[in-house]
Amino acid sequence: MNTQDSQTNKDAKNAIEYPILWEYLIFCTDKESLKSTIEAKFSGLEYSFADSKKTTNYSSHAFTINVISQNERDEIFKILREIECVKFVL
């Protein structure tokens, strides 16, 4: 097997099949603000929002939503990242 075949097999194994439930881990400074902003921005869509951990400065929350493409996944990431109280998104 040559290097190109090996890379093709690796890419096939790592390919994401859509639609898929995708979980974003969000770290923020204000849970209530985050929750109300998510409710407004994703109104009418089915998603889940759950608490994960709380530290002195931040809380983390799992936001899970069905995505249909890489572009939609990236757009949701961008929307979440731009919420004022959000420090980072994984």
PASEBA-1860 file (N, C-alpha, C; in nm, 3 decimals):
! residues 90
1> MNTQDSQT> 0.085/-0.118/0.000/0.000/0.000/0.000/0.089/0.124/0.000 ~ 0.062/0.216/-0.089/0.144/0.336/-0.093/0.091/0.442/0.004 ~ 0.164/0.549/0.019/0.130/0.655/0.114/-0.005/0.719/0.081 ~ -0.033/0.739/-0.046/-0.160/0.801/-0.086/-0.278/0.711/-0.049 ~ -0.267/0.581/-0.070/-0.373/0.487/-0.033/-0.394/0.489/0.119 ~ -0.287/0.494/0.193/-0.294/0.498/0.338/-0.368/0.623/0.384 ~ -0.338/0.738/0.324/-0.404/0.864/0.360/-0.552/0.858/0.323 ~ -0.586/0.800/0.209/-0.725/0.789/0.167/-0.804/0.703/0.266
9> NKDAKNAI> -0.746/0.593/0.311/-0.812/0.508/0.410/-0.831/0.581/0.543 ~ -0.730/0.657/0.584/-0.738/0.733/0.708/-0.848/0.838/0.698 ~ -0.857/0.910/0.585/-0.959/1.011/0.565/-1.099/0.949/0.568 ~ -1.114/0.833/0.509/-1.243/0.765/0.507/-1.286/0.726/0.648 ~ -1.194/0.680/0.729/-1.225/0.643/0.868/-1.263/0.765/0.951 ~ -1.203/0.880/0.922/-1.228/1.001/0.999/-1.343/1.086/0.944 ~ -1.404/1.045/0.835/-1.512/1.122/0.774/-1.633/1.125/0.868 ~ -1.696/1.240/0.876/-1.816/1.257/0.958/-1.936/1.241/0.865
17> EYPILWEY> -2.029/1.157/0.905/-2.149/1.136/0.826/-2.261/1.222/0.882 ~ -2.318/1.306/0.798/-2.426/1.396/0.837/-2.559/1.341/0.789 ~ -2.670/1.373/0.858/-2.680/1.456/0.979/-2.626/1.382/1.102 ~ -2.587/1.461/1.201/-2.530/1.405/1.323/-2.560/1.499/1.440 ~ -2.580/1.441/1.559/-2.591/1.522/1.679/-2.450/1.568/1.716 ~ -2.433/1.698/1.732/-2.301/1.753/1.762/-2.307/1.826/1.895 ~ -2.209/1.799/1.981/-2.205/1.863/2.111/-2.094/1.968/2.115 ~ -2.132/2.087/2.157/-2.038/2.196/2.178/-2.025/2.214/2.329
25> LIFCTDKE> -1.904/2.227/2.379/-1.881/2.256/2.519/-1.850/2.406/2.528 ~ -1.934/2.476/2.601/-1.926/2.622/2.608/-1.884/2.666/2.748 ~ -1.781/2.748/2.755/-1.735/2.805/2.881/-1.776/2.951/2.885 ~ -1.846/2.991/2.992/-1.898/3.128/2.996/-1.890/3.185/3.137 ~ -1.921/3.314/3.146/-1.921/3.383/3.275/-2.061/3.406/3.329 ~ -2.165/3.385/3.247/-2.303/3.412/3.288/-2.397/3.309/3.226 ~ -2.432/3.207/3.303/-2.515/3.098/3.253/-2.651/3.148/3.204 ~ -2.716/3.233/3.279/-2.850/3.278/3.242/-2.849/3.358/3.112
33> SLKSTIEA> -2.749/3.442/3.096/-2.734/3.518/2.971/-2.710/3.423/2.854 ~ -2.623/3.326/2.875/-2.595/3.227/2.770/-2.722/3.153/2.733 ~ -2.794/3.105/2.833/-2.915/3.026/2.809/-3.020/3.107/2.733 ~ -3.043/3.232/2.772/-3.144/3.314/2.705/-3.102/3.350/2.562 ~ -2.973/3.371/2.540/-2.924/3.401/2.405/-2.938/3.279/2.314 ~ -2.905/3.162/2.367/-2.922/3.039/2.288/-3.069/3.018/2.254 ~ -3.158/3.040/2.352/-3.301/3.025/2.326/-3.346/3.118/2.213 ~ -3.295/3.239/2.210/-3.333/3.336/2.107/-3.273/3.300/1.971
41> KFSGLEYS> -3.148/3.263/1.968/-3.080/3.236/1.841/-3.118/3.103/1.778 ~ -3.160/3.007/1.859/-3.192/2.874/1.807/-3.339/2.839/1.828 ~ -3.421/2.943/1.838/-3.565/2.926/1.855/-3.623/2.841/1.741 ~ -3.706/2.746/1.777/-3.769/2.661/1.677/-3.688/2.538/1.640 ~ -3.565/2.529/1.688/-3.481/2.412/1.661/-3.476/2.323/1.784 ~ -3.458/2.195/1.763/-3.448/2.102/1.874/-3.302/2.092/1.916 ~ -3.277/2.117/2.044/-3.142/2.110/2.099/-3.152/2.078/2.247 ~ -3.039/2.045/2.308/-3.034/2.029/2.453/-2.925/2.119/2.509
49> FADSKKTT> -2.946/2.163/2.631/-2.853/2.251/2.702/-2.840/2.195/2.843 ~ -2.718/2.159/2.882/-2.698/2.099/3.014/-2.575/2.158/3.081 ~ -2.584/2.169/3.213/-2.469/2.215/3.292/-2.362/2.107/3.291 ~ -2.238/2.151/3.291/-2.127/2.057/3.294/-2.048/2.076/3.423 ~ -1.975/2.188/3.435/-1.895/2.215/3.555/-1.901/2.363/3.588 ~ -1.868/2.394/3.713/-1.863/2.532/3.757/-1.735/2.553/3.834 ~ -1.663/2.660/3.800/-1.545/2.700/3.876/-1.572/2.838/3.933 ~ -1.474/2.895/3.996/-1.490/3.028/4.053/-1.524/3.132/3.946
57> NYSSHAFT> -1.456/3.125/3.831/-1.472/3.227/3.727/-1.565/3.188/3.613 ~ -1.576/3.060/3.583/-1.651/3.015/3.466/-1.742/2.899/3.498 ~ -1.840/2.883/3.412/-1.919/2.760/3.414/-1.913/2.702/3.273 ~ -1.928/2.572/3.264/-1.927/2.509/3.132/-2.060/2.438/3.111 ~ -2.101/2.436/2.985/-2.232/2.382/2.950/-2.222/2.306/2.818 ~ -2.296/2.196/2.811/-2.301/2.117/2.689/-2.423/2.160/2.608 ~ -2.398/2.200/2.485/-2.504/2.238/2.392/-2.501/2.137/2.278 ~ -2.609/2.060/2.262/-2.614/1.955/2.162/-2.726/1.984/2.063
65> INVISQNE> -2.693/1.975/1.935/-2.789/2.007/1.830/-2.759/1.921/1.708 ~ -2.862/1.891/1.632/-2.846/1.814/1.509/-2.794/1.906/1.399 ~ -2.686/1.867/1.333/-2.631/1.946/1.222/-2.634/1.861/1.095 ~ -2.651/1.929/0.982/-2.665/1.856/0.856/-2.542/1.867/0.766 ~ -2.445/1.953/0.805/-2.326/1.968/0.722/-2.212/2.031/0.801 ~ -2.092/2.023/0.746/-1.976/2.089/0.806/-1.998/2.240/0.812 ~ -2.057/2.296/0.707/-2.081/2.441/0.704/-2.176/2.483/0.817 ~ -2.283/2.407/0.837/-2.376/2.439/0.945/-2.308/2.425/1.080
73> RDEIFKIL> -2.229/2.322/1.097/-2.155/2.300/1.222/-2.063/2.419/1.251 ~ -1.992/2.465/1.149/-1.902/2.580/1.165/-1.978/2.709/1.195 ~ -2.093/2.727/1.131/-2.174/2.847/1.153/-2.228/2.851/1.297 ~ -2.272/2.738/1.348/-2.319/2.731/1.487/-2.204/2.763/1.582 ~ -2.087/2.708/1.555/-1.969/2.738/1.636/-1.943/2.889/1.640 ~ -1.950/2.952/1.525/-1.927/3.096/1.516/-2.032/3.175/1.596 ~ -2.158/3.135/1.584/-2.265/3.202/1.660/-2.240/3.189/1.809 ~ -2.207/3.070/1.855/-2.182/3.048/1.998/-2.062/3.128/2.046
81> REIECVKF> -1.957/3.129/1.968/-1.834/3.199/2.006/-1.855/3.350/2.019 ~ -1.951/3.404/1.944/-1.974/3.549/1.944/-2.067/3.598/2.055 ~ -2.123/3.507/2.134/-2.209/3.547/2.245/-2.120/3.615/2.350 ~ -2.163/3.731/2.397/-2.080/3.817/2.481/-2.023/3.749/2.605 ~ -2.100/3.668/2.674/-2.051/3.608/2.799/-1.965/3.483/2.775 ~ -1.953/3.438/2.651/-1.878/3.317/2.620/-1.729/3.347/2.614 ~ -1.651/3.265/2.683/-1.506/3.281/2.683/-1.442/3.191/2.577 ~ -1.490/3.068/2.563/-1.445/2.982/2.454/-1.540/2.867/2.433
89> VL> -1.530/2.805/2.315/-1.617/2.695/2.275/-1.529/2.582/2.222 ~ -1.562/2.461/2.263/-1.493/2.342/2.213/-1.594/2.257/2.137
END
